[in-house]
Amino acid sequence: MALGAFRLNGQFLRVAEGLAQPAGMTAAWWQVLGAVLREPLPVAGIARAMGMTRQGVQRIADLLVERGLAEYRPNPAHRRAKLLRPTAAGRESIDRITPAHQDFADRLVGELGAEQARECLEVVRRLSAALDRLADPEGR
């Protein structure tokens, strides 16, 4: 399962890089910005939601802020853990990716069939939940 998941991750990353590049983004930037489209989150919250390290998210968040695609805002719940949110420019970058992303998703569902695509999604969710339950606090 792990080798299959590693291969699938690499395939998804190649697709994501190809979709993000015309918008001047990387797959990692898209992933972090995508995590805060609905609501601002602290770096640690993004890391948990995306299965990334806090340090990795921090590095990307700082780059997004530096490039004007995101901004840090005060966090009423925690003085030191600022909230990351996209700027208008960040939302515009995501909006430039969306049509090609939707087209690819439609083609993938067309390749698999709607029912099999739903089954794949459910299996991935179940596998992820099982791994969450089995992982120790250090994520090993």
N, C-alpha and C positions, 0 to 999 in steps of 0.2 A: 504494500500500500504506500509506504513512504516513497519508494522510487517512482511509483506512478504519480504521486502527488508532486514530487520534485519536478518531474517532466511536465506535468500539467501547469505548474506554477511558471516554469520557464516559457511555455507556450503562451500563457496568458500575458506574461510580461512583454514578450515580443509583440503581441497584438496591441497591448496598451501603449507601448513605446511608439508604434506606428501610428496609432490614433492621436496620441498627444503631441507628437513632433510638429505637425503642421500648425498647431496653436502656440508653438514656442514653449511647450511644456515637456516634462518627462513623466513617465508613468508614476514615479514616486511623488512628484509634485501634485499630479492629478489625484492620487490616492489620498494624500493628506488634505488637500483642498476639498475633495469630495466628502471627507469625514465631517467637515464643518459647514456644509452648505445649508443644512436645516437649522443648526444651532451652534453657537460658538462653544468650543471645548478647550480644556487645558491640554497641554501636550501629553500628559500621562493618560488622559481619557482617550485621546486619539490613538495612542499606542495600544491601549487595551482593545479598542474597537477594531483596529486594523491588524492586530497580531504582530506589531512591530516593536522594536525597542524604543524606550523613551528617548535615549540619546540620538537614535536615528531620526525620530520624528522631530526632535529639537533642532537638529542640523537642517532638516528640510524646512521646518517652519521659519527658522531664521533667514534662510535663502528666499522664501516666499515673501517675507516682510521686506527684506532688502530690495527685492525686485518690484515691490508695490502690488503684489498679488494678494497679500493678506496683511492683517494688522493685529497687534496685541491690544486687548482691552482689559480694563480692570475686572477682576473676578470678585463679586460680592461674597462668595463663599470661602475664598482663600486669598489672602493678601498677596502672597508671593507667586502663586500659580496663575499667571495671566491667562485669559481666554484668547484663543486664536479664532479669527473670523475672516472670511474672504472680503476683499475690497471689491469695488465695482469692476476694476480691471481683472481681478481674479475670477469673478463670475462671468465676465465676457470671455475669458480664456476657456472656461468650462463650457460655456455655450457654443464656442467654436468646435469643440470636440463632439458635442452631443449628436449632431446628425450622422456623422460617420460611425459613432458608437452604436446608435440605434440601428443603422443599416447592418453593421456586423452582427449585432445581437439577433436581428431578424433572419439573417442568413444562417446563423448557427442554429436557431430554432427550426428553420426550414430544413436544414441538413439532418437534424435529430428527429424532428417531429415534435409537436407540442407536448404530447404525453410523456415521451422519453425525456424531453428537456425538463419537465416538472419533476420527474423521477430523479434525474441527475442532481437537481437543486436540492431535493429532499435528502438524498444520500450524502451530499456534501455537508449539509446542515447537521445531520445526525453524526457524521464522522467528526466534525468540528466540536460538537457538544461533548462527544465521548472523550476526545482528546483533552478538552477543558476539564472534565471531571477527573481524568487520570493524571494530569500534570501536577507536579509539586509546586510550591510557591515560587521557586526559582525558574519555573517554566521548562524543567527537564523532563 
